[in-house]
Amino acid sequence: MRAVVVEQWGGPENLVEREVERPEPGLNEVLVRVHAAGVNPVDWKTRASGALIEWGAVPVVGWDVSGTVEAVGPGVGVFRPGDEVFGMPLFPRQAGGYAEYVVAPARHLAPKPAGLTHVEAAALPLAALTAWQALVDAADVRPGERVLVHAAAGGVGHFAVQIAKARGAYVIGTASAGKHDLVRELGADEVVDYRAVRFEDAVSDIDVVLDGLGGETAARSLKVLRPGGRLITLPGPDDVPAARDGVRAAWVLVEPDHLGLREIAALVERGALKPVVETVLPLADAAKAHELGEQGRTTGKIVLTVA
């Protein structure tokens, strides 16, 4: 099968399309023919250094996939060949999403939302699950709470705005001025231009902050939280500031989640959640996709077409 392998850790030029052996499903696993693969910051960060991930003998980047079940291994009862599925299998172990086929534990996938194309569905899993697990599982956002989403037009951010709104929250997003209309269309009640004003001077009395930036943004976010507020940061555990004034701060690392995927699909199907796909490229252009992503200006997601 075709796959994009990492020939050596470093720049995007090290992503090369090669013929590799097609995997076979084992116990409780399914073989998925990949139609589209989502591109995420973790893809280019791990491609650069090889750190954090348990790699296979042939390193293949990518976790977000949408496709069709080709075969099922012994013990699988939830899917049959021909079923359309999407998911983020195996993270943080290698899944090999930039390929024609992937093998995944059946419970790391869910039925693809019927109203979405494979390209749209491939944009969902890692970013939407991150937002869901941060806002719902970790922060337990409740109706009427005030939620601040940093980088609200980005991959995780644009899903977080919609998920928080679906939970009944009052949502404030930070974004550059050119992206304000989109963030409002996604459901934000307020949008702050972080380039024109310091967000801590513009907002206050926040119950939950979702911080996808880390560094000083995480520390500054403590200032806008009311006592009892929750700060959820995503970049890494070193970005979690010391809590104060009854504020709770935590780091969330996304994990495969069959039930979470079903909840996300349900939001999509009732019109409460939609993926924004800015760029679609063929699998052979994976290096270009990484180059675009590393510029840090993507609105929504980048997706690779495979089949």
Stockholm file with secondary structure:
# STOCKHOLM 1.0

chainA/1-307         MRAVVVEQWGGPENLVEREVERPEPGLNEVLVRVHAAGVNPVDWKTRASGALIEWGAVPVVGWDVSGTVEAVGPGVGVFRPGDEVFGMPLFPRQAGGYAEYVVAPARHLAPKPAGLTHVEAAALPLAALTAWQALVDAADVRPGERVLVHAAAGGVGHFAVQIAKARGAYVIGTASAGKHDLVRELGADEVVDYRAVRFEDAVSDIDVVLDGLGGETAARSLKVLRPGGRLITLPGPDDVPAARDGVRAAWVLVEPDHLGLREIAALVERGALKPVVETVLPLADAAKAHELGEQGRTTGKIVLTVA
#=GR chainA/1-307 SS CEEEEESSSSSGGGEEEEECCCCCCCTTEEEEEEEEEEECHHHHHHHHHCCSSBCCSSCBCCCCEEEEEEEECTTCCSCCTTCEEEECTTTTBCCCCSBSEEEEEGGGEEECCTTSCHHHHHTSHHHHHHHHIIIIIISCCCTTCEEEESSTTSHHHHHHHHHHHHTTCEEEEEECGGGHHHHHHTTCSEEEETTTSCHHHHCCCEEEEEESSCTHHHHHHGGGEEEEEEEEECSCGGGCCCCCTTCEEEECCCCCCHHHHHHHHHHHHTTSCCCCEEEEEEGGGHHHHHHHHHTTCCSSEEEEECC
#=GC SS_cons         CEEEEESSSSSGGGEEEEECCCCCCCTTEEEEEEEEEEECHHHHHHHHHCCSSBCCSSCBCCCCEEEEEEEECTTCCSCCTTCEEEECTTTTBCCCCSBSEEEEEGGGEEECCTTSCHHHHHTSHHHHHHHHIIIIIISCCCTTCEEEESSTTSHHHHHHHHHHHHTTCEEEEEECGGGHHHHHHTTCSEEEETTTSCHHHHCCCEEEEEESSCTHHHHHHGGGEEEEEEEEECSCGGGCCCCCTTCEEEECCCCCCHHHHHHHHHHHHTTSCCCCEEEEEEGGGHHHHHHHHHTTCCSSEEEEECC
//
